[in-house]
């Protein structure tokens, strides 16, 4: 692959970043959480890839060669940062889709409950209607008297018994009318509630379908960014070898080493940085005998302890909207395995590692029927250890009983990416700067070096169950 003209070649490395900033959402859909604000100044819109003539001219002096090498190293670093940004954008879009599916299931469940209540109220209303109809027929056929009052006309029985019977029949008739009125009001109210619940479910379905398209576009943009970055890297490494009278293999190894060093430096910076903007005191440390202190081992250097964010508020119900065509039918969501007593975080780690190689799948629950999304894998693994966690990454972090600085993370802790309260990714820490996670459709469930993801807004606080 060669570069022509002045060597300028506009790439699509930041396509995913632009994509997330311009995606159109329905008017009633919640916006994507501000979990990942990509620093656009780090992603060049049109990197100046040196032309063959510029490379040849740079070899004329040692200083010119050094300057051109520095330029190429910078371009390679920018390309690496752009790949991180595009991957993070894709992960954020996938998470938004997953959360929309969770919301859709909640809305459908609520609609089903509301429909069942409305049906029961309707049946009760029909029952009272029949009772009133029967009572009205009896009164009509008997000249306005209930058959039970015929003894009063004949004058039989004593006066006290007659009076008691008359009072009972009158009260029973009053109760019948009151019951019918109550049933009618309840049926009307619950039928309206069921209609509202169905409209909310329809709106959630539209939002989920939109988020699905967003996720697909972001994933495609990320793949394009990776492909173009690889092509650019090939050209730039060749130029480095030419400039330095070296070999492609040596220069490729040097570039890889620089990438790893940048990743390690970023991880060290995140590990040393406290969380910002919480406005509260340090997060509590686990105490002896507490659930968070069981099955843990010491790790990493110390750092200031930030504070866990508040539990994210549940989305407000969507206003009524015309019923749209729903997405294609989906299987019922598969619940995580029933918690088994006596499990530990090591059990959760073992279960998650046993899923390595499984596909990434955020539809149909994302908790194991066809594959996993990031929080679905975490929920499934911890359920096997007897710990039932909430469904989304943000909820899993916020509801953990203990939060510790990233520097103090232990195997089994949860690491998240993004910013509070809208975290867009979660993984299980294995120790040794590695995590097991459901990453994306291309990687599936995999074990990853934490440093390689340190440039994607890795949060400096870990959650512990």
N, C-alpha and C positions, 0 to 999 in steps of 0.2 A: 504494500500500500504506500502511495506517494502523495505528497501535498504539492499543489501547483500554485503559480502566481506568487504573491507575497508570502504565502505560507499561512495566511489566515483561513481558518476553517471553523465556522460556527458549529458548535456541538450541542447535543441535547442532554448534556450531563445534568443540567438543573431543570429538566422538563418536569420531573415529579414535583419539585418544589413549586414551580409556577402553577402546576396542575391543582395542587391543594389550595392555592390561594384564589383560584378562579372557578372552582366547582360551584355549580348552581344547585342550591338545595330548595326543596319545597318551601312555600311561605310559612307553613306551620311546623317545619322540621327544626329541631334543635341544631344549632350550628356545631360544626366540629369543635371539640374541646381545644382550648388554646394550649395544648400540651407540648407542641413542638413548633416553636417559632424559629425557622431556619435562618441563620445569619447569612443573608444573601451576599454580603461583601466577600465571603470566603469562596463563593462559587463564581468563577469567571464566566461571563456570558459568551465571550469570544476569545479564547486563549490564543496567544500569538505563538503558534508552532513555528520554529525556525525553518526557513527554506534551505534546500541544499546549498544554494549560493551563500547564505548567511553562515552556514556551518563551515564552508570552505574558507570564508573570509576570517572567521574566528580563529582558525588554526594558524593565522599569521603571527600571532604573538601569544606569549604565555598568559598575559593579563586578559586578552580577548577570549582566549580559550576558557579561562576560569570564570569570566563573566557569563559566557554562554552556557557553561555547565550549571552555574547557579540558576540561570533562567530556566533551563530544562528541569532541574530539580524542583523548582517552584511550581512549574506546570504539572509535574507528576504529583506533587503534594496537593495541588488544587483538584486534580482529577480524583485522587483518593477521597478528599473531603466531599466532593460532589457525589461520589458513589455512596458515602455514608448518608448524605442528605437525602438522596433518592430512596435508599433503603428505609430510612426512618419515615419518610413521607408515605411510602407504601404500607409500612407497618401501622402507621396512624390511620390510614384509610381502611385497612383491614379491621382494625379495632373498632372504628366507628360503625362499620357494617355489622360486626359481631354484636356490639351493644344494641344496634337497631333490631337485630333478630331476637335478642333477649327481651327487649321491650315489646316486640310484636307478640311473642309467646305470652307475656304477661297480659297484654291487651286481649288476646284471644281467650285466655283462661278466664279473665274477668267477664268477657262477653258470654262465655258458656255458663258461668254461674248466674249472671243476670238473666239469661234466657230461661234457665231452670227455675229461678224464683218467679219469673213472670208467668211461666206455664203453670206452676203450682197455684199462684194467685188466681189465674184464669179458671183453673179447675174448681177452686173454692167458690169463686163467683158463680159459676154454673150451678154448683150444688145449692147455694143459697137462693138462686133464682128459681130453681125447681121447688124449693120449700115455700117460697112466697107464692108461686103459682098455685101450688096445692092449697095453701091457706085461702087465697083469693077465690078459688073454685068452690071450696067448702062454704065460704061465706055467701057466695052467690046462690048456690043451690039451696041453702037453708034460710034464705031471706035475710041475710046479714048476720045470722047466728052460726057459731061453730057447732058441729054435731055434739061436741062435749057439753054444750049448754042445754041440750034438749030436756034434761031432767028438771031444769028450772021452770020450763014451760008447763010441764005436767004437775008441778007442785009436790013431787015426791021428795022423800028424805027430809031431814030436819034443816032448820034455817042456818045453823052454824056450818054444817058440812057444805051446804049450797054456797054460802058466802066464800068459804075457803077455796072451793073449786073454781068459782068465778074469778077470784083474784089470781089463782095460778094460771088459768088459761089466758087471762089478759096479759100477765107478765110474760108468758111464753111467746105470745104473739108479738109483743113489743121487742123482745129479744131477737125474734126472727127478722123483723124489719131492720133493727140495728145491725145485726150480723150481715145482712145483705148489703146495707149501705157501706159498712166497713170493708167488706170484700170487694165491692165495686171500686172504692177509692184506692185500695191496695193494688188491685189489678191494673188500674190506670197508671198509677205511679211506677210500678215495677215494669210495666210494658215500656213506658217512656225511658226508664233507666236502661233497659235492655237495648233500646234503639240507640241511645247515646253510647253505650259500650261497644256496639257494633260499628258505629261511626268512628270511634277512637281506634278500634282494631283495623278498620279500613285505612285510616290515616297512617297508622304504624306500618301497615303493609306497603303503602306508597313510599314512605320514608326508607324502609328497608330495601326496597327495589332501587331507589336512587343511590343509597349508600353502596349497594352491590355494584352498580355501574361505576361509582367513584373508585371503589377498591380495584376493580378490573383495570380501569384506566391507569391508576397509580402503579399497579403491578407491571403493566406493559411499559410504562415510562421508566420504571426502575430497570427492567431488563434491557431496554434501549440504552440507558445510561451506562450500564455495565459493559455492554457490547462495544459501545463507542469508546469508553475509557480503555478497554483492552487494546483496541486498534490504535488509539493514540499512544498508549504505553509502548507498543511495539515500535512505532516510529521513533519515539523519543529515546528509547534505550539504544536503538541502532545509531542514532545521532551521537549519543554519549560515547559509544564505543568508537565511533569515527573520530570524534573530537580528541579523545584521550589515547588514541592508538591502542585501545584495549579490545576485549572481546565482548560479545553480547552476553555471554554467560556470566562473566565477571560483573558487568554493569547491572545486569538483572538482579544478581545476588546483592549488590550494593544498594540498589533501589528498594529491594525487599527489606533489607536491614534498616534502612531509613524509615520505611513505613512502620515497622515493628517498634522502632524507638519512639516515633511520634505517638503511636498508640499507647505505649507504656507511660509516656510523659502525661498524656491526657488522663489515663487511669489514675496516676499518682495525684494529679491535680484534683480530680473528682473525689478521690478518697480523702484528701486532706481538707476539702472544702465542706463547711457546715451548710445545712439547708438554710435558705433565706426566706424572709417574709412570713414566718409563722407567727411571730409576735408572742410566743410563749416561752416557757423555760425549757431546759433540756429534757429529752425523752428519758423515761425511767429505765434504769438498768434492771435486768431480771434478777430476782432474789432467789436464794436457795429454797428449793422446794416448790417454786412457782412453775407453771406449765412450760414457760419459755426457757427454764433453766435445765430441762431434761434433754438428754441425748444431744449435747452440744460439745464442741471442741474449740479451743482458742484459735484465733486467726488474726493476722494482719496487725499493723501498727495502730496506735490510738489516734483519734481525731475528735474535735468538738462534737457533741451530740445534738443533732437538730431535733425538731419536733414533728410528730406525725401530723398530717393535714386533717382537717375535719372530714367527717363522712360526707361524700357528695350527696347533694339533695336529689331526690327522685324527680324525674322529669314530670312537668305538669301535664295533665290530660290535654289532648289536642281538641280544638273546637270542632263542632260538627262540620262534616264535609260530605259531598255526594259520594255514594258508594262506588268505588272504581273496580276495575277487573283486578282480582287478586293475582299475585304471582302463582306459579305452578304449585300444585299441592305438594306438601313436604311431609315426610314421615314424622310421627310424634317424637318429640325430643327424648333422648335417652338420658335418664338420670344417672348421676355418678353412683358407683357401687355403695351399698349400705356400709356405714362406718363399722369397723370391727374393733372391739375393745383391745387395749394393750398395744396398739401400734405406736410408732415413734416417727420422728422426722426422718430417721434413717430408712424406715419402711417406705415413706413417701419418696425418698430419693431412689430407692431400689425399684419402686413401681414406675417412676418416671423414666429411669434408665432402661427399663424393660420395654418402653414404648419407642425408644430410639429407632428411627427408620419408618415409623408410622407417618402417614401423610398429614399435612396441614390442611385443616378443613374447618371453616368457620360457619358453614351451614348445618342445618339439622341438629343444632345443639352444640356442636364442637366439643363434645365431652366423651367421644369414643366410639360412637356408632360407625362413623365413616372415617374418623380421624380426629384431630384436636386443633383448637386454636390455643393461644398462649395461656389464657386463664382457665380454659377447659381442661388442659393438661394438669395444671396446678390443682384444680378442684378434684379431679379424678384421683391424682396421686395421694393427696392428703386425706381423702375419704377412705382410702384403703388403710390409712394409718389411724382411723378413728376420729378424724378431725374434719368436720364439715365446714368448708369455707364458702363465702359468697361467690357469685358467678363472675364478676368482672374484675379486671386488674385493679381499678381504682378502689373498688369495695374490698378486695382482698388485702390491699395495703392498709386502707383506713381502719378496718375492723380488727387488725392484728392486735393482740393484747400488749405486745412489746415492740418498740422501735429502737434500733441501735444505729450508731454511725456505721457507714459502709466499711470503715476500717476495722470494725469489730464483728463483721459478718461471719457467721458460722455455717457449716453445712446444714442445709435444710431451710435457711432463711430465704425470704423472697426479695428479689431485686426488681426494681421497676424503672421504666424509662418514661420521660415526659416531665411535667410539672404538676404539682398539686392544684386542684384535686383530679385533674384529667389525665392520669397516667394512661399511656397507650400500649404498654407492653409489660409483661411480667415473666420472670424466669426463676428457677430454683437454683440456689447457689450450691455448688459441689465442694467448695474449697479449692485452694490452689489456683485462684483466679479463673475458674471455669464454671459455666452454668449449663444446665440441661433445660431446653426450651422448645416450644413449637414456634419456629421462626417465621417461615412463610411457605408459600406453595412450592417453591423450588427446593428449599432445604428440608422441609418437613420437621419432624422432631429430631433434634440433634444436640450434640454437646459442642459448646462454643467457647473459645478463649474470650474472657470478659473484656480484655483490652481492645479487641477488635470492634467492640460495640461501645467503647467509652466516649466516642464522639457523637453519640446520638441522644444526648441529654440523659445519660445515666444518672439516676437520682442518688444523692450522697447519703441516703438513709435506707437501712434494710428493715423488713418486717419479719417478726418472729412469732410463730404459733407454738 
